[in-house]
Amino acid sequence: MIDENFALMRSHRNNIDRYHKLLKTSLSDLERQFIERRLAEEQSKLEAIVASTFPLTFKLPTSPWSAPASAG
């Protein structure tokens, strides 16, 4: 499952890179809109796969010196 997700992430990342390169070229307004829409879709799919593959999140303290108060 993890290997499949890594392959999907790589595929979406490659598509995102390709769309970014295309946006640097001369495009009609319609072509640009299409590429921008596809880019947003690919980014959304990539974010979903990353979130499902790496579901852990870590909450960082606001300050390295802030620690929970100890009782006693």
N, CA, C and O atoms as a CHARMM CRD file, in Angstrom:
* protein
*
  288
    1    1 MET  N      0.82600  -1.20000   0.00000 PROA 1      0.00000
    2    1 MET  CA     0.00000   0.00000   0.00000 PROA 1      0.00000
    3    1 MET  C      0.86500   1.25600   0.00000 PROA 1      0.00000
    4    1 MET  O      0.60200   2.19700  -0.74900 PROA 1      0.00000
    5    2 ILE  N      1.89600   1.26700   0.84200 PROA 2      0.00000
    6    2 ILE  CA     2.77200   2.44000   0.91300 PROA 2      0.00000
    7    2 ILE  C      3.46300   2.65600  -0.43000 PROA 2      0.00000
    8    2 ILE  O      3.54700   3.78700  -0.90800 PROA 2      0.00000
    9    3 ASP  N      3.96100   1.57200  -1.04700 PROA 3      0.00000
   10    3 ASP  CA     4.63500   1.70200  -2.33700 PROA 3      0.00000
   11    3 ASP  C      3.69500   2.26600  -3.39700 PROA 3      0.00000
   12    3 ASP  O      4.10200   3.08300  -4.22300 PROA 3      0.00000
   13    4 GLU  N      2.44000   1.82900  -3.37300 PROA 4      0.00000
   14    4 GLU  CA     1.45800   2.35600  -4.32000 PROA 4      0.00000
   15    4 GLU  C      1.23600   3.84600  -4.08900 PROA 4      0.00000
   16    4 GLU  O      1.14100   4.62300  -5.03900 PROA 4      0.00000
   17    5 ASN  N      1.15400   4.23700  -2.82200 PROA 5      0.00000
   18    5 ASN  CA     0.95500   5.65400  -2.51400 PROA 5      0.00000
   19    5 ASN  C      2.15800   6.48600  -2.93000 PROA 5      0.00000
   20    5 ASN  O      2.00000   7.60500  -3.42000 PROA 5      0.00000
   21    6 PHE  N      3.37200   5.94300  -2.73700 PROA 6      0.00000
   22    6 PHE  CA     4.56000   6.66700  -3.18000 PROA 6      0.00000
   23    6 PHE  C      4.55600   6.83100  -4.69700 PROA 6      0.00000
   24    6 PHE  O      4.93300   7.88400  -5.21000 PROA 6      0.00000
   25    7 ALA  N      4.13300   5.79700  -5.41000 PROA 7      0.00000
   26    7 ALA  CA     4.04800   5.88200  -6.86500 PROA 7      0.00000
   27    7 ALA  C      3.01000   6.92700  -7.28500 PROA 7      0.00000
   28    7 ALA  O      3.23900   7.69700  -8.21700 PROA 7      0.00000
   29    8 LEU  N      1.87000   6.94800  -6.59100 PROA 8      0.00000
   30    8 LEU  CA     0.84300   7.95100  -6.89200 PROA 8      0.00000
   31    8 LEU  C      1.34700   9.36300  -6.59600 PROA 8      0.00000
   32    8 LEU  O      1.10400  10.28800  -7.37100 PROA 8      0.00000
   33    9 MET  N      2.04700   9.52400  -5.47800 PROA 9      0.00000
   34    9 MET  CA     2.59400  10.84000  -5.13700 PROA 9      0.00000
   35    9 MET  C      3.58200  11.30200  -6.19800 PROA 9      0.00000
   36    9 MET  O      3.55900  12.45900  -6.61700 PROA 9      0.00000
   37   10 ARG  N      4.44900  10.39400  -6.62800 PROA 10     0.00000
   38   10 ARG  CA     5.42900  10.73500  -7.65800 PROA 10     0.00000
   39   10 ARG  C      4.73200  11.12100  -8.96300 PROA 10     0.00000
   40   10 ARG  O      5.13000  12.07900  -9.62700 PROA 10     0.00000
   41   11 SER  N      3.70200  10.37900  -9.32300 PROA 11     0.00000
   42   11 SER  CA     2.95300  10.66600 -10.54400 PROA 11     0.00000
   43   11 SER  C      2.29400  12.04500 -10.48700 PROA 11     0.00000
   44   11 SER  O      2.38300  12.82000 -11.43900 PROA 11     0.00000
   45   12 HSD  N      1.63300  12.34500  -9.36900 PROA 12     0.00000
   46   12 HSD  CA     0.99000  13.65200  -9.23100 PROA 12     0.00000
   47   12 HSD  C      2.02900  14.76800  -9.19300 PROA 12     0.00000
   48   12 HSD  O      1.81300  15.83500  -9.76700 PROA 12     0.00000
   49   13 ARG  N      3.15700  14.52900  -8.51800 PROA 13     0.00000
   50   13 ARG  CA     4.22700  15.53500  -8.45500 PROA 13     0.00000
   51   13 ARG  C      4.77000  15.81500  -9.85500 PROA 13     0.00000
   52   13 ARG  O      5.02200  16.96900 -10.20300 PROA 13     0.00000
   53   14 ASN  N      4.95300  14.76300 -10.66300 PROA 14     0.00000
   54   14 ASN  CA     5.42200  14.94100 -12.03900 PROA 14     0.00000
   55   14 ASN  C      4.41400  15.73200 -12.86100 PROA 14     0.00000
   56   14 ASN  O      4.79300  16.60400 -13.64300 PROA 14     0.00000
   57   15 ASN  N      3.13200  15.43100 -12.68500 PROA 15     0.00000
   58   15 ASN  CA     2.09600  16.17700 -13.40200 PROA 15     0.00000
   59   15 ASN  C      2.10200  17.64400 -12.99400 PROA 15     0.00000
   60   15 ASN  O      1.97200  18.52700 -13.84100 PROA 15     0.00000
   61   16 ILE  N      2.25400  17.90400 -11.69400 PROA 16     0.00000
   62   16 ILE  CA     2.29600  19.28300 -11.20300 PROA 16     0.00000
   63   16 ILE  C      3.47800  20.01800 -11.81800 PROA 16     0.00000
   64   16 ILE  O      3.33700  21.15900 -12.25900 PROA 16     0.00000
   65   17 ASP  N      4.63700  19.37700 -11.85100 PROA 17     0.00000
   66   17 ASP  CA     5.81800  20.00100 -12.46300 PROA 17     0.00000
   67   17 ASP  C      5.57800  20.29200 -13.94000 PROA 17     0.00000
   68   17 ASP  O      5.94100  21.35900 -14.43600 PROA 17     0.00000
   69   18 ARG  N      4.96700  19.34200 -14.63700 PROA 18     0.00000
   70   18 ARG  CA     4.69100  19.53400 -16.06000 PROA 18     0.00000
   71   18 ARG  C      3.73000  20.70400 -16.27800 PROA 18     0.00000
   72   18 ARG  O      3.93000  21.50400 -17.19200 PROA 18     0.00000
   73   19 TYR  N      2.69200  20.81000 -15.44800 PROA 19     0.00000
   74   19 TYR  CA     1.74400  21.91700 -15.58500 PROA 19     0.00000
   75   19 TYR  C      2.40100  23.26000 -15.28000 PROA 19     0.00000
   76   19 TYR  O      2.09600  24.25800 -15.93200 PROA 19     0.00000
   77   20 HSD  N      3.30100  23.29700 -14.29500 PROA 20     0.00000
   78   20 HSD  CA     4.02500  24.54000 -14.00600 PROA 20     0.00000
   79   20 HSD  C      4.86700  24.96400 -15.21200 PROA 20     0.00000
   80   20 HSD  O      4.92500  26.14600 -15.54800 PROA 20     0.00000
   81   21 LYS  N      5.51300  23.99900 -15.85500 PROA 21     0.00000
   82   21 LYS  CA     6.31600  24.30700 -17.04400 PROA 21     0.00000
   83   21 LYS  C      5.42900  24.81300 -18.17500 PROA 21     0.00000
   84   21 LYS  O      5.79000  25.75500 -18.88000 PROA 21     0.00000
   85   22 LEU  N      4.27900  24.19200 -18.34500 PROA 22     0.00000
   86   22 LEU  CA     3.35600  24.62900 -19.39500 PROA 22     0.00000
   87   22 LEU  C      2.86600  26.05200 -19.15400 PROA 22     0.00000
   88   22 LEU  O      2.69400  26.81600 -20.10400 PROA 22     0.00000
   89   23 LEU  N      2.64000  26.41200 -17.90100 PROA 23     0.00000
   90   23 LEU  CA     2.16100  27.75900 -17.58400 PROA 23     0.00000
   91   23 LEU  C      3.19500  28.83100 -17.90200 PROA 23     0.00000
   92   23 LEU  O      2.85000  30.00600 -18.02000 PROA 23     0.00000
   93   24 LYS  N      4.45700  28.44000 -18.04100 PROA 24     0.00000
   94   24 LYS  CA     5.51000  29.39600 -18.39100 PROA 24     0.00000
   95   24 LYS  C      5.58800  29.63900 -19.89400 PROA 24     0.00000
   96   24 LYS  O      6.34200  30.49800 -20.34900 PROA 24     0.00000
   97   25 THR  N      4.81000  28.88200 -20.66100 PROA 25     0.00000
   98   25 THR  CA     4.81400  29.03000 -22.11400 PROA 25     0.00000
   99   25 THR  C      3.69300  29.96300 -22.55200 PROA 25     0.00000
  100   25 THR  O      2.88400  30.41800 -21.74300 PROA 25     0.00000
  101   26 SER  N      3.66700  30.23100 -23.82900 PROA 26     0.00000
  102   26 SER  CA     2.62300  31.08300 -24.39700 PROA 26     0.00000
  103   26 SER  C      1.35900  30.24900 -24.60600 PROA 26     0.00000
  104   26 SER  O      1.35600  29.29200 -25.38000 PROA 26     0.00000
  105   27 LEU  N      0.29400  30.62200 -23.91000 PROA 27     0.00000
  106   27 LEU  CA    -0.96700  29.88400 -23.97900 PROA 27     0.00000
  107   27 LEU  C     -2.11800  30.84600 -24.21300 PROA 27     0.00000
  108   27 LEU  O     -2.05300  32.01800 -23.84100 PROA 27     0.00000
  109   28 SER  N     -3.16900  30.33700 -24.83500 PROA 28     0.00000
  110   28 SER  CA    -4.38600  31.13500 -24.94100 PROA 28     0.00000
  111   28 SER  C     -5.04100  31.18200 -23.56300 PROA 28     0.00000
  112   28 SER  O     -4.68500  30.41100 -22.67300 PROA 28     0.00000
  113   29 ASP  N     -5.98900  32.08100 -23.39600 PROA 29     0.00000
  114   29 ASP  CA    -6.69000  32.18500 -22.11500 PROA 29     0.00000
  115   29 ASP  C     -7.39000  30.87600 -21.76000 PROA 29     0.00000
  116   29 ASP  O     -7.37300  30.44700 -20.60700 PROA 29     0.00000
  117   30 LEU  N     -8.00000  30.25300 -22.75100 PROA 30     0.00000
  118   30 LEU  CA    -8.70600  28.99300 -22.52100 PROA 30     0.00000
  119   30 LEU  C     -7.73500  27.88600 -22.10600 PROA 30     0.00000
  120   30 LEU  O     -8.01300  27.12400 -21.18000 PROA 30     0.00000
  121   31 GLU  N     -6.59200  27.80500 -22.79900 PROA 31     0.00000
  122   31 GLU  CA    -5.59200  26.79900 -22.44800 PROA 31     0.00000
  123   31 GLU  C     -5.05000  27.03700 -21.03700 PROA 31     0.00000
  124   31 GLU  O     -4.87500  26.09400 -20.26600 PROA 31     0.00000
  125   32 ARG  N     -4.78900  28.29000 -20.71100 PROA 32     0.00000
  126   32 ARG  CA    -4.26400  28.63900 -19.38600 PROA 32     0.00000
  127   32 ARG  C     -5.26800  28.25600 -18.29400 PROA 32     0.00000
  128   32 ARG  O     -4.88500  27.70600 -17.26200 PROA 32     0.00000
  129   33 GLN  N     -6.54500  28.54700 -18.52300 PROA 33     0.00000
  130   33 GLN  CA    -7.57800  28.19300 -17.54700 PROA 33     0.00000
  131   33 GLN  C     -7.63800  26.67800 -17.34100 PROA 33     0.00000
  132   33 GLN  O     -7.75900  26.19400 -16.21500 PROA 33     0.00000
  133   34 PHE  N     -7.55200  25.94300 -18.44700 PROA 34     0.00000
  134   34 PHE  CA    -7.58700  24.48400 -18.36500 PROA 34     0.00000
  135   34 PHE  C     -6.40000  23.96300 -17.55400 PROA 34     0.00000
  136   34 PHE  O     -6.57200  23.12900 -16.66500 PROA 34     0.00000
  137   35 ILE  N     -5.19900  24.45200 -17.85900 PROA 35     0.00000
  138   35 ILE  CA    -3.99200  24.00800 -17.15700 PROA 35     0.00000
  139   35 ILE  C     -4.06700  24.37400 -15.67900 PROA 35     0.00000
  140   35 ILE  O     -3.70700  23.56400 -14.82400 PROA 35     0.00000
  141   36 GLU  N     -4.52800  25.57600 -15.37100 PROA 36     0.00000
  142   36 GLU  CA    -4.64300  25.99500 -13.96800 PROA 36     0.00000
  143   36 GLU  C     -5.63500  25.12000 -13.20700 PROA 36     0.00000
  144   36 GLU  O     -5.41600  24.78900 -12.04200 PROA 36     0.00000
  145   37 ARG  N     -6.72300  24.74800 -13.87200 PROA 37     0.00000
  146   37 ARG  CA    -7.71600  23.87400 -13.23700 PROA 37     0.00000
  147   37 ARG  C     -7.11800  22.48300 -12.99300 PROA 37     0.00000
  148   37 ARG  O     -7.28500  21.90900 -11.91700 PROA 37     0.00000
  149   38 ARG  N     -6.42900  21.95400 -13.98700 PROA 38     0.00000
  150   38 ARG  CA    -5.79400  20.64100 -13.83200 PROA 38     0.00000
  151   38 ARG  C     -4.71400  20.67700 -12.75300 PROA 38     0.00000
  152   38 ARG  O     -4.56000  19.72100 -11.99400 PROA 38     0.00000
  153   39 LEU  N     -3.97400  21.77200 -12.68600 PROA 39     0.00000
  154   39 LEU  CA    -2.94400  21.92900 -11.66600 PROA 39     0.00000
  155   39 LEU  C     -3.56200  21.89500 -10.27000 PROA 39     0.00000
  156   39 LEU  O     -3.05100  21.22200  -9.37500 PROA 39     0.00000
  157   40 ALA  N     -4.65000  22.61500 -10.09300 PROA 40     0.00000
  158   40 ALA  CA    -5.33900  22.62700  -8.79200 PROA 40     0.00000
  159   40 ALA  C     -5.85000  21.22700  -8.43900 PROA 40     0.00000
  160   40 ALA  O     -5.77200  20.81000  -7.28300 PROA 40     0.00000
  161   41 GLU  N     -6.36800  20.50800  -9.42500 PROA 41     0.00000
  162   41 GLU  CA    -6.85400  19.14800  -9.17900 PROA 41     0.00000
  163   41 GLU  C     -5.71400  18.22200  -8.76500 PROA 41     0.00000
  164   41 GLU  O     -5.85800  17.43100  -7.83300 PROA 41     0.00000
  165   42 GLU  N     -4.58800  18.32400  -9.45600 PROA 42     0.00000
  166   42 GLU  CA    -3.43200  17.48400  -9.13000 PROA 42     0.00000
  167   42 GLU  C     -2.90400  17.80100  -7.73600 PROA 42     0.00000
  168   42 GLU  O     -2.55400  16.89100  -6.98500 PROA 42     0.00000
  169   43 GLN  N     -2.84400  19.07600  -7.38500 PROA 43     0.00000
  170   43 GLN  CA    -2.36600  19.46400  -6.05900 PROA 43     0.00000
  171   43 GLN  C     -3.30100  18.93800  -4.97300 PROA 43     0.00000
  172   43 GLN  O     -2.85100  18.47500  -3.92500 PROA 43     0.00000
  173   44 SER  N     -4.58400  19.01000  -5.23000 PROA 44     0.00000
  174   44 SER  CA    -5.56700  18.50700  -4.26900 PROA 44     0.00000
  175   44 SER  C     -5.42600  16.99700  -4.08200 PROA 44     0.00000
  176   44 SER  O     -5.46000  16.49900  -2.95600 PROA 44     0.00000
  177   45 LYS  N     -5.26900  16.28100  -5.17800 PROA 45     0.00000
  178   45 LYS  CA    -5.09900  14.82900  -5.10500 PROA 45     0.00000
  179   45 LYS  C     -3.81500  14.47000  -4.36200 PROA 45     0.00000
  180   45 LYS  O     -3.80100  13.54800  -3.54700 PROA 45     0.00000
  181   46 LEU  N     -2.74100  15.19900  -4.64600 PROA 46     0.00000
  182   46 LEU  CA    -1.47400  14.94300  -3.96800 PROA 46     0.00000
  183   46 LEU  C     -1.60700  15.17500  -2.46400 PROA 46     0.00000
  184   46 LEU  O     -1.13500  14.36500  -1.66700 PROA 46     0.00000
  185   47 GLU  N     -2.24100  16.26400  -2.08000 PROA 47     0.00000
  186   47 GLU  CA    -2.43600  16.56300  -0.65700 PROA 47     0.00000
  187   47 GLU  C     -3.25200  15.47000   0.03300 PROA 47     0.00000
  188   47 GLU  O     -2.95900  15.09900   1.16900 PROA 47     0.00000
  189   48 ALA  N     -4.26800  14.95800  -0.64800 PROA 48     0.00000
  190   48 ALA  CA    -5.09800  13.89800  -0.06600 PROA 48     0.00000
  191   48 ALA  C     -4.29600  12.61500   0.13200 PROA 48     0.00000
  192   48 ALA  O     -4.43000  11.94900   1.15900 PROA 48     0.00000
  193   49 ILE  N     -3.46900  12.27000  -0.84000 PROA 49     0.00000
  194   49 ILE  CA    -2.66000  11.05700  -0.72300 PROA 49     0.00000
  195   49 ILE  C     -1.62600  11.21200   0.38900 PROA 49     0.00000
  196   49 ILE  O     -1.40800  10.29000   1.17400 PROA 49     0.00000
  197   50 VAL  N     -0.99500  12.37800   0.45300 PROA 50     0.00000
  198   50 VAL  CA    -0.00200  12.62100   1.50700 PROA 50     0.00000
  199   50 VAL  C     -0.66500  12.53800   2.87900 PROA 50     0.00000
  200   50 VAL  O     -0.10900  11.94100   3.80100 PROA 50     0.00000
  201   51 ALA  N     -1.84000  13.12800   3.01700 PROA 51     0.00000
  202   51 ALA  CA    -2.54400  13.10900   4.30500 PROA 51     0.00000
  203   51 ALA  C     -2.93900  11.69100   4.70900 PROA 51     0.00000
  204   51 ALA  O     -2.89500  11.35000   5.89100 PROA 51     0.00000
  205   52 SER  N     -3.31900  10.87300   3.74700 PROA 52     0.00000
  206   52 SER  CA    -3.71200   9.50400   4.08800 PROA 52     0.00000
  207   52 SER  C     -2.49700   8.60600   4.32000 PROA 52     0.00000
  208   52 SER  O     -2.57900   7.63300   5.07000 PROA 52     0.00000
  209   53 THR  N     -1.38100   8.92400   3.68700 PROA 53     0.00000
  210   53 THR  CA    -0.17400   8.12200   3.84700 PROA 53     0.00000
  211   53 THR  C      0.56000   8.46600   5.13500 PROA 53     0.00000
  212   53 THR  O      1.09500   7.59000   5.81500 PROA 53     0.00000
  213   54 PHE  N      0.57600   9.75500   5.45800 PROA 54     0.00000
  214   54 PHE  CA     1.27000  10.23900   6.65000 PROA 54     0.00000
  215   54 PHE  C      0.26700  10.96300   7.54300 PROA 54     0.00000
  216   54 PHE  O      0.26600  12.19300   7.59600 PROA 54     0.00000
  217   55 PRO  N     -0.58700  10.21700   8.24500 PROA 55     0.00000
  218   55 PRO  CA    -1.65900  10.85800   9.01600 PROA 55     0.00000
  219   55 PRO  C     -1.19900  11.52600  10.30800 PROA 55     0.00000
  220   55 PRO  O     -1.98200  12.23500  10.94000 PROA 55     0.00000
  221   56 LEU  N      0.03200  11.31900  10.70600 PROA 56     0.00000
  222   56 LEU  CA     0.50800  11.89600  11.96000 PROA 56     0.00000
  223   56 LEU  C      0.72100  13.39400  11.83500 PROA 56     0.00000
  224   56 LEU  O      1.22700  13.88600  10.82700 PROA 56     0.00000
  225   57 THR  N      0.33500  14.08900  12.85400 PROA 57     0.00000
  226   57 THR  CA     0.63000  15.51200  12.93800 PROA 57     0.00000
  227   57 THR  C      1.23100  15.77300  14.30300 PROA 57     0.00000
  228   57 THR  O      0.90000  15.10800  15.28400 PROA 57     0.00000
  229   58 PHE  N      2.09600  16.72600  14.34900 PROA 58     0.00000
  230   58 PHE  CA     2.75400  17.06500  15.59600 PROA 58     0.00000
  231   58 PHE  C      2.43800  18.50200  15.93400 PROA 58     0.00000
  232   58 PHE  O      2.49300  19.38200  15.07500 PROA 58     0.00000
  233   59 LYS  N      2.10600  18.73500  17.19300 PROA 59     0.00000
  234   59 LYS  CA     1.82600  20.08800  17.64500 PROA 59     0.00000
  235   59 LYS  C      3.08500  20.61900  18.31200 PROA 59     0.00000
  236   59 LYS  O      3.55600  20.07000  19.30800 PROA 59     0.00000
  237   60 LEU  N      3.61800  21.68800  17.75000 PROA 60     0.00000
  238   60 LEU  CA     4.81400  22.28400  18.31000 PROA 60     0.00000
  239   60 LEU  C      4.43600  23.27400  19.39600 PROA 60     0.00000
  240   60 LEU  O      3.43400  23.97800  19.27100 PROA 60     0.00000
  241   61 PRO  N      5.21900  23.33600  20.45000 PROA 61     0.00000
  242   61 PRO  CA     4.93700  24.34000  21.48100 PROA 61     0.00000
  243   61 PRO  C      5.18700  25.73500  20.92200 PROA 61     0.00000
  244   61 PRO  O      5.99700  25.91400  20.01300 PROA 61     0.00000
  245   62 THR  N      4.49200  26.70800  21.46800 PROA 62     0.00000
  246   62 THR  CA     4.67000  28.08100  20.99700 PROA 62     0.00000
  247   62 THR  C      6.03000  28.61900  21.38000 PROA 62     0.00000
  248   62 THR  O      6.55700  29.51300  20.71700 PROA 62     0.00000
  249   63 SER  N      6.59900  28.08700  22.43600 PROA 63     0.00000
  250   63 SER  CA     7.91100  28.51600  22.89800 PROA 63     0.00000
  251   63 SER  C      8.65200  27.29100  23.41500 PROA 63     0.00000
  252   63 SER  O      8.03900  26.42300  24.03800 PROA 63     0.00000
  253   64 PRO  N      9.94600  27.20200  23.17100 PROA 64     0.00000
  254   64 PRO  CA    10.67400  26.04500  23.69200 PROA 64     0.00000
  255   64 PRO  C     10.72600  26.01800  25.21400 PROA 64     0.00000
  256   64 PRO  O     11.03300  24.98200  25.80300 PROA 64     0.00000
  257   65 TRP  N     10.42900  27.14000  25.85300 PROA 65     0.00000
  258   65 TRP  CA    10.47600  27.20700  27.30800 PROA 65     0.00000
  259   65 TRP  C      9.11400  26.96200  27.94300 PROA 65     0.00000
  260   65 TRP  O      9.00800  26.83900  29.16400 PROA 65     0.00000
  261   66 SER  N      8.07700  26.89300  27.12000 PROA 66     0.00000
  262   66 SER  CA     6.75400  26.65800  27.70200 PROA 66     0.00000
  263   66 SER  C      6.58300  25.16400  27.93500 PROA 66     0.00000
  264   66 SER  O      6.68300  24.35800  27.01000 PROA 66     0.00000
  265   67 ALA  N      6.33300  24.82500  29.14200 PROA 67     0.00000
  266   67 ALA  CA     6.13100  23.42800  29.51600 PROA 67     0.00000
  267   67 ALA  C      4.89300  23.35700  30.39100 PROA 67     0.00000
  268   67 ALA  O      4.54800  24.33000  31.06100 PROA 67     0.00000
  269   68 PRO  N      4.22600  22.21700  30.39100 PROA 68     0.00000
  270   68 PRO  CA     3.05300  22.08600  31.25100 PROA 68     0.00000
  271   68 PRO  C      3.44900  22.27700  32.71300 PROA 68     0.00000
  272   68 PRO  O      4.51000  21.82400  33.14500 PROA 68     0.00000
  273   69 ALA  N      2.60500  22.93700  33.45000 PROA 69     0.00000
  274   69 ALA  CA     2.86400  23.15400  34.88200 PROA 69     0.00000
  275   69 ALA  C      2.76100  21.82600  35.60900 PROA 69     0.00000
  276   69 ALA  O      1.83000  21.05300  35.38200 PROA 69     0.00000
  277   70 SER  N      3.70800  21.57000  36.47000 PROA 70     0.00000
  278   70 SER  CA     3.67500  20.31100  37.22100 PROA 70     0.00000
  279   70 SER  C      2.98500  20.53000  38.56200 PROA 70     0.00000
  280   70 SER  O      3.12600  21.57400  39.19800 PROA 70     0.00000
  281   71 ALA  N      2.25400  19.53400  38.95800 PROA 71     0.00000
  282   71 ALA  CA     1.55000  19.61300  40.24900 PROA 71     0.00000
  283   71 ALA  C      2.52700  19.24900  41.35600 PROA 71     0.00000
  284   71 ALA  O      3.14100  18.18300  41.32500 PROA 71     0.00000
  285   72 GLY  N      2.66600  20.11200  42.30600 PROA 72     0.00000
  286   72 GLY  CA     3.44900  19.71500  43.43600 PROA 72     0.00000
  287   72 GLY  C      4.45100  20.66900  43.79700 PROA 72     0.00000
  288   72 GLY  O      5.19500  20.45200  44.75300 PROA 72     0.00000
